[in-house]
Amino acid sequence: MIIEDEGIIIGLKKFGENGKIINLLSKKNGLIRGLNKYSKKKNGPLLISHIFFNWKSRLEEGLGYINFEIIQNNYDSKENYIITLLKVSASEL
């Protein structure tokens, strides 16, 4: 099964040395979870990032593999740290 959609990253969990399990809320398909391998040289995804993704899995209930492009990073380095922390906490709920 293949899904191409856009969504928002709402959870990240480290998996192995260079992998992350990503939970995201997609526009058309709801909650999706997938594995993404990333290079340590590149910056990884951040919470609340707006992304376009491809999700592939053999079964619909499976973990799947996600490839994505960041459309908009909603993290602002000039923003107050407490406000950013509240946004991330709300997204995890």
N, C-alpha and C positions, 0 to 999 in steps of 0.2 A: 504494500500500500504506500502511496506517495501523496503527500500534502504539500502544496505551495500556498503560503498565506503570509500575512504580516501580523505582528503581535507585540506584546510587551513582556520582557523578562521579569518574572516575579519571584524567582528563586534560583540560587546557584549552590551546588554542593560539589566539593572536590571528589574526584574519582581517579585513583591512581596517581602517577607522577604528572601527567600532562593532560588529564581529562577532567571534564566537569559534567555533572548531570544538571540540565537546565530545565526548569519549570517555566512555562510561559502561557500567557493567556492570548489566544489567537482571535482574530476578528470573526472568522466563519466557523471554527471548529472547537472553541472552548479551551479547556485546559489540556495542555500537551506536555509530555515529559520526554526528553531525549538526551542522548550522550553526544558530547562534542569534544573532539581532540583539538588542542591548540598548541601553537608553537610558543615556547617561552620567550622568544624574541619579540613577538607581537603582544600588544595589550589585549587582554581577555575581555569578555563582555562584562558589563556592569549592570546592577539592578536598575530597573525602571528604564532600560534602553528600549527604544522603538526599533524593531528589526523586521526584515523580510527574510523568511526562512524556507528551507526545503527539509521535510521530515520524511524519512524512509524507514519502513519496517516490514518484516515478513508478515506479521500478524497485527491486527488493529489494536489489540491490547498490549502489544510488546513495547519495550522501552524505545526502540528506534534510534536513529542517528540523525542529528541535526546539523545542517550547514546553514550559515546565516550571514547577512550583511547588516551592519548597523546603519539605520536610516537617520536616526537622531538620538544622540546621547543626552539624556535629561539631567545629567549631573553638571552642576555649575560650580566651578572652583571658587567663584567670588561669593557664593551663597553662604549663609551662616551654617556652621557645622551642625548645630542642633536641629535646624529646619531639614537639612539633608537626612539626618538620622531619623527624624520623625517620618519622612517620606518612605524611607527604606523599611522601617518598622511596620508602617501601614500596608506596604505592599506584601510583606511576609504574612500578614494576617489573612 
